[in-house]
Amino acid sequence: MLVFVYGTLTDAARVENVLDETGREPGSTDNARAFDAAFVGDATLEGLHRVDGAYPTLVPGGCVTGRVLSIDESHLGALDAYEGLAQGLYVRAGLPRIQRGESPATSPVDDFEVAVYDEPGTVPAQGPDLESIVWTYIGDPDRLGIEPEREIEAYWPGSSPFRERVHRFLNRNRIVVLIGE
């Protein structure tokens, strides 16, 4: 699985610590590392930009650079826990992936249905091929202590619950992750 990271998880040591904790059997004292993830390159997420607070988040407009992390599906729960999905701090969105230089005419972006999850460990049972998805985490600005001077730009349109506002926006706008040179 591919995950676009733009904050604390751009640091390899942090990723290793987060994923290593879940790779051990409960009660195990074995110090062997279960880390099985790798950064596969830099990327740009187009259509959202980063806003900093106690934790960074993404909001509509602009773009943000980050890194793409390749993980085993078994590590998804660890990332969900780290990002606070169960506490409602973040949601996880599956966005379309485009290789830089790929023609928009040949990319599946126009027909892509973005999935947004707030339940830890959830992945689509059916739908787009998981290879065409890049997951990312989007935090609720109201819960993340956004810097006061940036509060006005940290807005997701609508008045419905956060997950629904993110889902609606991502499916009505062309939000993509560009990977590669």
N, C-alpha and C positions, 0 to 999 in steps of 0.2 A: 504494500500500500504506500502511496505517496502522500506526504503531508507538507504543506507550505508553512514555514515558520518565519516569524518576523520580530520576535522579541527574545525572551530569555532562552528559548529553545534553539536559537541559532548557535549557541555555545555547545560544542561537542561533549564537554565534561558534564554539563547540566543534563543533556539528553541521556548520557550513559548512566548517571545517577538515577534519573527518573525511571528508565527502563530496567535497570539492574534490580531495583527493588521488587519488581514483579516477576522477575525471571527465576526466583528461588522458590523451592517448595516451602510451604508454611512450616515454621519451626526449624528449618535447615540452618546449620551453622557453616555450611560449605561456602567458602569465600570465592569459589570459581565464578567468574563473570558469565552472565547469561545474555550479555549485550549482543544484539544482532540487528544493528541498524547502521545506515551509512548516509552521509550527505551525498546527493547525486548531482548537485550543481546549484547555481544561483538561479533566481527566477524573479519575475515581476508580476504582481497581481494587479491587473488593470480594472479600475472601476471602484476601488476602495482605497482609502489611505489610513495611515497609522495616526492615532492620537494617544498621547501618553497620559497616564494617571498613576495610581498606585501600581497598576499593571497596564501594559499597552493593549489597545484594542483597534479594531478597524471600523471605519464609518464610511458612508457613501461619498463617492467622488474621488478623482485623482488616481494615484497608483502608489504602490509600496514595493520596495525591493526586499527580498528575503532569500531563504535557502529552501531547497526541497530535500526532505528527509525520507528515505525509504525504510519502512518498518515492516515487520511481520504482523499480520492481523492480530496475533495474540497480545501484542503490545498496545493495541488501541485503548484498552481499558485503563492502562497506566497513564497514557496521555490525557484521557478524559478525566481521570481523577486529579491529575496535576492541574488541569485547567479549570476544575471546579464545575463540571457539567451538572453533577447531582445537586450542587448548591445554587444553581442558576446563575453563576458568574459568567459562563461562556456557553455558546452553542457551537456545534461542529457542523460545518457546511461542506458538501461535496461539490466542487466547482469543476468546470470543464478545463481540460489541459490542452494547450496548443504548443507545438514545437515552434520556436522562433523560425521565421522564414516560411512556415506553412501557409498556404493560401487560405484566406477565410472561406473561399468557395468550397474547399475540400475538408474543412473542419466541421465537426458536428455541433458547433456552438448554438446555432439557431434553433435546433430541435432538442436541446439539452434541458432536462428538468432537474433543477438544483434541489438536492435533498438537504434538509436542515434538521439536526438531531439535538435533543436535550436529554436523552436517556443514555447513560454511559454504556459503551460497548456495542451500540446498535449500528449495524451496517445494512444496506439494502439487501433484501432477500432476492429481488429481481430488479431489472432495470439496466442502466448502462453498465458496460463492462468496467470492472473496478480499475482496470489499467487506464481508462480514459478520465478517471476522477483524480483530482488532487484535493485532499481534505485540508481545511484550515479552521482555526478557532476564532470566533468573533465574540468579544465580551460586551456585556450590557453596560454602556457608559454610565448609567445611573447607579451601578453597583461597584464601579471600579475607581472611584475617587479621581475623576478627570480634573486636570489642572483648571482652575477657575477661568483663566483667560481663553481656554479652548472649549469650554462647555457649549458655546453656541454652535460650534461646528460638529460636536459629538451628538448627532441626532439621527435617529432612524424614523422615517415618516410613519405616521399612523398612531393609533391609540390602543391597538390590540396588544396582547402579550408579546414580549421581545422576540421569541422564536418565530412567531407569525409575521411580525414586521420584517424581520430579516429574510424569511422565506419569500414573502411577497416582493420585496425589493430585488432580491437576487434573481428571481424569475422574470421580472419585468425589465431588467436592464442587462446589458452585455458585460458580465463580470467573468474574466478569464484569468488563468495562470499561464503566463508565457515562460517556457522553459528553454534553456540553451543559450547559445552565443548571441 
